[in-house]
């Protein structure tokens, strides 16, 4: 049948994921860092995703497509499937620590270390560009491998910061567009980049530089480089 359905321009898409979160039917998901219409029969053609897109990458088109299958959408939700915006792994949330979770100083700590993760999600490609926890944040942008190489990652770098991680080699995306939108939309106070000494990690540094230039924001920022054996260089 010919009906109205959404169309996503992958060239315009910056991978923010806001459309996937706005799609109550789960028709939209993220594929290789870009939004994609995963199930045509889940798209009701009403366009709740359109106003959520900050770059105008979504529009309507009239074309041949399967009919909207409301029963299949309900069944998918009942089974807790994560085909689109309903996935808990992509749902933005602030993590609040109770006062009793504050540890003793490092020198005298006898209990297990405390997580310093302040928000979810942590992947750059999943984090919403207008997440409330970005407002007034000191931002940590770290390569995936750094947390495994550096023993005190939580206390030394994550404590008091919003943490975003990524790997430009494995994700095969340019984070610059998304980081630019974050800097433009939120009053971010500072940016700390933690990278490994390997060349591919330079992609994260370049993305941050580009984002700061595009956004026109002049804020304190620094780059910390770790060796592959876990030392600060």
Protein Blocks (a to p, Z undefined) as FASTA:
>chain_A
ZZddddddfklpgolommmmmmmnopacceehiacdfblklpgonopmmmmpmnlpaccd
ddddddddfklmmmmmmnopafbmmlmklmccdddddfklpccdfklocbdcddfbfbdc
fbfklpcfkbfklgopacddddfklmmmpmklmmmmmgopacddddfklnopafklmmmm
mmmmpccfbdcddddfbfklmmmmmmmmmmmmmnopacddddddddfkopaZZ
